[in-house]
């Protein structure tokens, strides 16, 4: 099948390394047996390191949305109380998902891209008990990074479970689940884990599992109790109850080993350095950054005047065979979002984006 060879500078899915592509081309193998069990055991160990947890991690075929569904549904069905902290498109999605499982959902809406008010969150938690608090770490719709460590401090000494949507942050942003007191975190393979789409990841601790044990979710595939039920049934050589996405698991394992080869914090620091470089270059050529503080390190949102962001996204695609992102929600038509994860998180790669942005000022009268 012939398709246009676009280079991906979107916030996901991302370009993957040659080592990952090579692993995907290896012969097929079954999802059971000693060889697979050894690979899967290594994979889980690596995911625990990227989550910075000694808790449990489940990797299963699905998207980030599947991980959110599994995590939230197993915590709150059908009458648990939920507090959602929202300042963007994906925060609103947490509310939507939670309301599918329980009617007892309260959302603090801080306004699109606005900073979380920690005093308001603290006061809300003091006034009423919530079984679960939900928050997005990186609000991908606009490139804002929310104060997860500070929120975790408000819940860690209580029986309230703190759930973090880390779909756009795990592997890119510093997120220390155990040290900070994050009880549940989910992500997916196609962003900060520098792998192809297709895997959902759910990490949780004993505090979260204690709440899950009180929930009787009626479905099957995303019911964590079902997954745990089948673990002893199949035995160690068949570690999960389903036919796994073996090639993607193997590819992700290759990516994680490379990412963590110099240590977790060294890997995270690389993203900080690349982001600072790119943001400085963007302002040097006369563009305005959407966020001046609390910004993400896997993507950068750039304000585009005169409602020309859609035109600029199209310009990158048609004239340069490069895909970048536009704005979502209230930011649609007002910003572009440049992803810089995986192989394109490199100054030389991002200089190409800078050169195109400079030329676009002339070509599009920006």
Secondary structure, DSSP 4 states (H G I P E B T S, - for coil): ------EE-SSSS----HHHHHHHTSPP--S-SHHHHHHHHHHHHHHHHHHT-SSEEEEEES-HHHHHHHHHHHHHTBT--EEEEESSHHHHHHHHHHHTTBS-EEEEE--TTPPP-HHHHHHHHHHS--SEEEEESEETTTTEE--HHHHHHHHTTSSPEEEEE-TTTBTTB---HHHHT--EEEEETTSTT-S-S-EEEEEE-HHHHHHHTT-----STT-HHHHHHHHHHH-TTS-SSS---HHHHHHHHHHHHHHTTT-HHHHHHHHHHHHHHHHHHHHHTT-EES-SSSB-SSEEEEE-GGG-HHHHHHHHHHHH-EE-EE--GGGTTTEEEEE--GGG-SHHHHHHHHHHHHHHHHHTT-
